[in-house]
Every structure is written in structure tokens, then in C-alpha cells.
Amino acid sequence: MNQQQKEEANRGEMLPREKLRQGLDMKPHEYIAVLLGTGMKGKSVFELSREIYDKYGSLSSLFRKSHEDLINEFKGIGEAKALMLEAAFKLSLAMFKEVSEQMTMDNADCVYQYMCTRRWEEFDQEHVYVIMLNTKIKLIRCEMISKGTLTEAIIHPREVFRPAIQYGAHSIILVHNHPSGDPTPSRADNEMTKCIDEASKIIGIELRDHIIIGLPTKEREKNYYSYKRAFKL
């Protein structure tokens, strides 16, 4: 036990690894401390883990960082520690994606969490995805169908419903991002949603929702707009 650990223990604070062993509730930075294992010269593992978490302010922001990002943004973090964190992030995202494929996509939160496995902050254009669902509202397939400009996604109903018909979808959810980070719908978004909704009634494949994804902030980890939640579908 190093000096920092002794000080934590003397203050009656249980070490993260011991809390994990006992199945107790832990804070995000404590899980990071367990993964890191040790600190660095002049900084304990507890200080380092808090610094890493506090810099990004949310797990969803942190989990999208690559090991190169961590090495560049934290002086003293070597490749071994950075790769350990990236591996943990990717494993958790892979597990969530696996679980999501069996989830019932019946609300905007589920869809948002599933779509957050993508690194939206790297997209400088609007990307449009169609999520295809079966009669039990479970995922059949998710496919990117369009890549637009910085401020607008150009899409036609045929591009939306072609894969939905091909894979026998009972209903769909439309998802696209706003590179600006603000998910507030534009006039073009409203017009596109109305057009797709009208086409869905003719084709017979329900448009369950249209979700616009922004970027998480320190104040708000979830940052999206749901037309269904806003009572516009």
C-alpha cells in the first residue's frame, strides 16, 4: 500500500478494489482507478482517475476516447494504461450492443443508448440511420442511409424504406446527428419527418420515431431530441 492509499485508509475510506470485491456501489472514477491499477510519478491512482473523469464530465464522453486521445491529453499516461482503458471501453460498448440487439426499442432512451456506440463527435456532416424493427419492436438491423452536409441531411423516402422493405421491417426509427451538438430540430428536419411519416402510412411500415442526436455536455449526459416524445409523431 502506497502513501496515498494509507492516507485514504486512515480517513476510513475504503479502497476501490476492496469496494468492488465486496460488491458495494462505486463512483465512476473509482472503477477507472481499479483499471489503472497504479498512478504515476507525483500523482496517485486516485488523483489520476478523478482527473481523467472530471476532464470529460461524463462516461459517454470518456468512453468515446481512443488510447491515442488519452496519451495526448494526459501527460504521463503511457500506452499500457491508455490501451487498458480503451479495451475496457470497447468491451463495455460491445457488450451493450450485444444486449441492445435483444432489447425492445420502445422508447427514445433505449435508442439513444444504442446509437451512442458511435463516435458522433467525429462526424462533421449529418449522418442518417434507419433502425429496422420486427413486430415485437426488437432490432432487425441498423443501417446508415445518407450522409449530408454540415447543416443538412439530404434524404428521400425511397432511401429510408428500401432497406426496411428488403429486411422485412414492421416499423422503423429514423436517427440523425447534428454536428453542431445542438439537437434542436430545424425546419428541414420537420419537413423531412413529415414527408417520411406520410410515406410510411402509404407503404405500411410505421415510423415510430425520429431522433436527433447532439453531443453530451458536462451538464447533460443525454443530449437528443425525440419527435415522438415531443408529441409530433
C-alpha positions in Angstrom: 0.0 0.0 0.0 1.5 3.3 -1.0 1.3 6.6 1.0 -1.8 7.9 -0.8 -3.6 4.6 -0.1 -2.5 4.7 3.5 -4.0 8.2 3.9 -7.3 7.1 2.3 -7.4 4.1 4.6 -6.6 6.2 7.7 -9.5 8.5 6.8 -11.8 5.5 6.8 -12.2 5.5 3.0 -12.4 2.0 1.5 -10.1 1.4 -1.5 -11.9 0.9 -4.8 -10.6 -2.6 -5.3 -11.9 -3.6 -1.9 -15.3 -2.0 -2.6 -15.5 -3.9 -5.9 -14.7 -7.1 -4.1 -17.5 -6.6 -1.6 -20.0 -5.6 -4.3 -20.5 -2.1 -3.0 -21.7 0.9 -5.0 -18.8 2.8 -6.6 -18.3 6.1 -8.3 -17.1 6.2 -12.0 -13.6 7.4 -11.1 -13.2 4.5 -8.7 -13.8 2.0 -11.5 -11.2 3.9 -13.5 -8.8 3.6 -10.6 -9.2 -0.2 -10.5 -8.5 -0.4 -14.2 -5.4 1.8 -14.0 -4.0 -0.1 -11.0 -1.2 2.4 -10.2 -0.7 6.1 -10.5 2.3 8.0 -11.9 5.2 10.0 -10.6 3.8 12.7 -8.3 0.2 11.6 -8.7 -1.7 8.7 -7.1 -4.0 6.5 -9.0 -6.9 8.1 -7.1 -5.9 11.6 -8.2 -5.3 10.4 -11.8 -8.6 8.6 -12.1 -10.5 11.7 -10.8 -8.6 14.0 -13.2 -9.5 11.7 -16.1 -13.2 11.5 -15.3 -13.5 15.2 -14.4 -11.9 16.3 -17.6 -14.7 14.8 -19.7 -17.5 15.1 -17.2 -19.5 12.0 -18.3 -18.9 8.4 -19.1 -20.4 8.6 -22.5 -17.8 11.3 -23.5 -14.9 9.4 -21.9 -15.8 6.1 -23.5 -15.5 7.5 -27.0 -11.9 8.4 -26.4 -9.2 6.3 -28.1 -5.9 5.4 -26.4 -4.2 8.0 -28.6 -6.6 10.7 -27.2 -5.7 9.7 -23.6 -2.0 9.7 -24.2 -2.1 13.1 -25.9 -4.5 14.7 -23.4 -3.0 13.4 -20.1 0.7 14.0 -19.6 2.3 10.9 -18.1 -0.3 8.3 -19.2 1.6 5.7 -21.1 0.5 3.4 -23.8 -0.2 0.4 -21.5 -2.6 2.3 -19.3 -4.3 4.0 -22.3 -4.8 0.7 -24.0 -6.2 -0.8 -20.9 -8.8 1.9 -20.6 -9.7 1.8 -24.3 -10.0 -2.0 -24.2 -12.4 -1.7 -21.2 -14.4 1.0 -23.0 -14.7 -1.1 -26.2 -15.6 -4.2 -24.3 -18.4 -2.4 -22.4 -19.7 -0.9 -25.7 -19.6 -4.3 -27.4 -21.5 -5.9 -24.5 -24.1 -3.1 -24.6 -24.5 -3.5 -28.4 -25.0 -7.3 -27.9 -27.6 -6.7 -25.2 -29.2 -3.9 -27.2 -29.9 -6.2 -30.1 -32.2 -8.2 -27.8 -33.8 -5.1 -26.3 -37.2 -3.8 -27.1 -36.6 -0.4 -28.8 -39.8 1.1 -27.4 -38.5 4.4 -26.1 -36.1 7.1 -27.1 -33.7 6.4 -24.2 -33.1 2.9 -25.4 -32.5 4.1 -29.0 -30.1 6.9 -27.8 -28.1 4.5 -25.7 -27.8 2.0 -28.6 -26.8 4.7 -31.1 -24.2 6.2 -28.7 -21.9 3.3 -29.5 -20.9 5.5 -32.5 -18.4 8.4 -32.2 -20.7 11.2 -33.2 -18.2 13.9 -32.2 -16.0 12.8 -35.1 -18.8 13.4 -37.7 -18.6 16.8 -39.4 -21.6 16.0 -41.5 -25.1 14.9 -40.8 -25.4 11.1 -40.9 -28.9 9.5 -41.2 -29.6 6.0 -39.9 -32.7 3.8 -40.2 -33.3 1.3 -37.4 -35.5 -1.6 -38.6 -37.7 -3.3 -36.1 -39.8 -6.5 -36.1 -43.4 -6.9 -34.8 -42.1 -7.2 -31.2 -40.2 -3.9 -31.6 -36.8 -5.6 -31.5 -33.9 -4.7 -33.6 -33.5 -6.4 -37.1 -30.8 -4.1 -38.4 -29.4 -0.6 -38.3 -28.1 0.9 -41.5 -26.7 4.3 -42.5 -28.6 5.5 -45.5 -27.4 9.0 -46.1 -24.5 11.4 -45.4 -25.4 15.1 -45.8 -23.7 18.5 -45.4 -22.6 20.3 -42.3 -26.1 21.6 -41.6 -28.5 19.4 -43.5 -29.1 15.7 -44.3 -30.5 15.2 -47.8 -32.8 12.2 -47.9 -35.7 10.8 -49.9 -38.4 8.4 -48.6 -37.2 5.7 -51.0 -33.8 5.6 -49.3 -35.5 5.1 -46.0 -37.9 2.4 -46.9 -35.7 0.4 -49.4 -33.8 -1.4 -46.7 -36.9 -1.6 -44.5 -38.7 -3.5 -47.2 -35.6 -5.6 -48.0 -35.3 -6.8 -44.4 -39.0 -7.2 -43.7 -39.3 -4.5 -41.1 -42.6 -3.9 -39.4 -41.6 -0.4 -38.2 -38.6 1.9 -38.3 -36.9 4.6 -36.3 -35.1 7.4 -38.1 -31.9 8.8 -36.4 -29.6 11.5 -37.5 -27.0 13.8 -35.8 -26.4 17.5 -35.6 -22.6 18.1 -35.9 -23.1 21.4 -34.0 -24.0 19.4 -30.9 -27.4 21.1 -30.5 -30.2 18.6 -31.3 -32.9 21.2 -31.7 -34.8 20.3 -35.0 -34.5 22.6 -37.9 -37.3 23.5 -40.4 -35.7 21.0 -42.8 -35.8 18.3 -40.1 -39.5 19.0 -39.6 -40.3 18.8 -43.3 -38.3 15.6 -43.7 -40.0 14.0 -40.7 -43.5 14.9 -42.1 -42.5 13.6 -45.5 -41.3 10.2 -44.1 -44.3 9.9 -41.8 -46.7 10.4 -44.7 -44.8 7.9 -46.9 -44.9 5.4 -44.0 -48.7 5.4 -43.9 -48.8 4.7 -47.7 -46.2 1.9 -47.6 -47.5 0.4 -44.4 -44.2 0.5 -42.4 -44.7 2.6 -39.3 -42.3 5.4 -38.5 -42.1 5.0 -34.7 -39.8 8.0 -34.0 -37.3 10.4 -35.4 -34.4 11.1 -33.0 -31.8 13.8 -33.5 -28.6 13.3 -31.6 -26.4 16.1 -30.3 -23.3 15.9 -28.2 -23.3 15.3 -24.4 -22.2 18.1 -22.2 -21.0 18.3 -18.6 -24.4 19.5 -17.6 -26.4 17.0 -19.7 -25.1 13.5 -20.4 -28.1 12.7 -22.7 -28.5 15.2 -25.5 -31.1 14.3 -28.1 -34.5 15.3 -29.4 -37.3 12.8 -29.9 -40.2 13.7 -32.2 -42.4 11.1 -30.5 -41.6 12.5 -27.1 -42.4 16.0 -28.3 -45.9 14.6 -29.5 -45.1 15.4 -33.1 -45.5 11.8 -34.3 
